[in-house]
Amino acid sequence: HTNDSVSAIPRLIDMKIKDYMVASGVSAITAQRLVRKICPFCKEEKMITGKDLLGFGFDEEQVKKFTKIESIEDQIKIYYGKGCEHCKGTGYLGRTVIAELLKIDHEIADLIVKGSTPLSIMEKAKQKGMWTLKEDGLIKVIKGITTPEEVKRVTG
């Protein structure tokens, strides 16, 4: 078990799997967490600023990128469940997944073989379009599927 997909690489190497075997034998690594979904029976919208999302562990770059706001002070519509008989007052009903997928292409494989740090592998993967668990969670917050508190709870 690891906290994200990239951390599985050093974990496999710690398990005495050669780096070149990981690089050539693994095509993708996924990480996932379950988050509670907002109850559709008591769902209410709330306006917050992009700055408010920073308190939930999202960084300014993520907030601007995924909410499409220009300034961190701009308003964003998110949703909460106020609690009802359907959700037993919790505001949540059901669960869904947030996930990230690390594709091991030639560039990522080269970084693995060179012994690059998980951080440098993650940076390269993000340059190539990978979304992190937290970013997938932010997308689900913006879509009204879950709350920022829930994403913070499962991603730390």
Secondary structure as GFF3:
##gff-version 3
##sequence-region A 1 156
A	DSSP	alpha_helix	8	14	.	.	.	ID=ss1
A	DSSP	alpha_helix	19	25	.	.	.	ID=ss2
A	DSSP	beta_strand	28	38	.	.	.	ID=ss3
A	DSSP	beta_strand	43	49	.	.	.	ID=ss4
A	DSSP	alpha_helix	50	54	.	.	.	ID=ss5
A	DSSP	alpha_helix	60	67	.	.	.	ID=ss6
A	DSSP	beta_strand	75	81	.	.	.	ID=ss7
A	DSSP	beta_strand	92	103	.	.	.	ID=ss8
A	DSSP	alpha_helix	106	113	.	.	.	ID=ss9
A	DSSP	alpha_helix	118	127	.	.	.	ID=ss10
A	DSSP	alpha_helix	133	142	.	.	.	ID=ss11
A	DSSP	alpha_helix	148	155	.	.	.	ID=ss12
###
